[in-house]
């Protein structure tokens, strides 16, 4: 069967399409899944580009969605024909988060979903939302669950609150979907007026071009008339101080990304004066994913996919991501 491997990761050019042996019958507690789709996250790009060290020959991609082909002894949750999607942290089933280790994360510490079939423990999957197709479901295990956990699990988002989203990538656009379904107001930033117009079409209440508005944190504070309740912070050190400016007293900054770097100065005095909450988080547990699935079905939420590539063209898909040409998610058809 076909798979893609990372060879001496340094760029999308390090990807190689190869033939590997198809997996056999699942053992006790396992399922065999025929994969139909995956999607790209910044974490996947970091692996392929060599920013996150991994083994030579690693099969990338943390997200996968497909159909159960066979079930092993003792598996009660799934049956042949069930539509399933992967879990980012398969060992984090519920409860308090573990230390932020990616040793068991597909596409990082272990082989991921850039292949046609897998055999894994049943706990490494959940059911898909009934209202989504495979490509849409494959957008959820990393980006979708990150947005869900930030706003709904940790943030307890309420109708009428205001959410500030940075950029128009997968997490931010799915957070836009969640926030509007919950009855919240949404501000979103981008350097592209075209992308901001698309965000307004999806329900964004206010948009800010951060290239033409240097103090966009103050602009968000002013528009929301006293500060935003939540910021989904994807930039990290280059943007977090703007997020501090934007929040209301007691507001919540959900730190989910470091796109502007690993280290930087945080204006701690400003955060203290605001009595704000700055919380780091990385994706979520399997139990959170199941709650997200139920909410997606109830509200009819759909991820936004701007581009689709075949598995054989995975390198081109990463180049497209690298050039920041996408809006929402990039899906991979397997």
Secondary structure, 3 states (H helix, E strand, C coil): CEEEEECCCCCHHHEEEEECCCCCCCCCCEEEEEEEEEECCHHHHHHHCCCCCCCCCECCCCCCEEEEEEECCCCCCCCCCCEEEECCCCCCCCCCCCCCCCCCCECCCECCCCECEEEEEHHHEEECCCCCCHHHHCCHHHHHHHHHHHHHHHCCCCCCCEEEEECCEHHHHHHHHHHHHCCCEEEEEECCHHHHHHHHHCCCCEEEECCCCCCHHHHHHHHCCCCEEEEEECCCCCCHHHHHHHEEEEEEEEECCCCCCCCCCCCHHHHHHHCCEEEECCCCCHHHHHHHHHHHHHHCCCCCEEEEEEHHHHHHHHHHHHCCCCCEEEEEEC
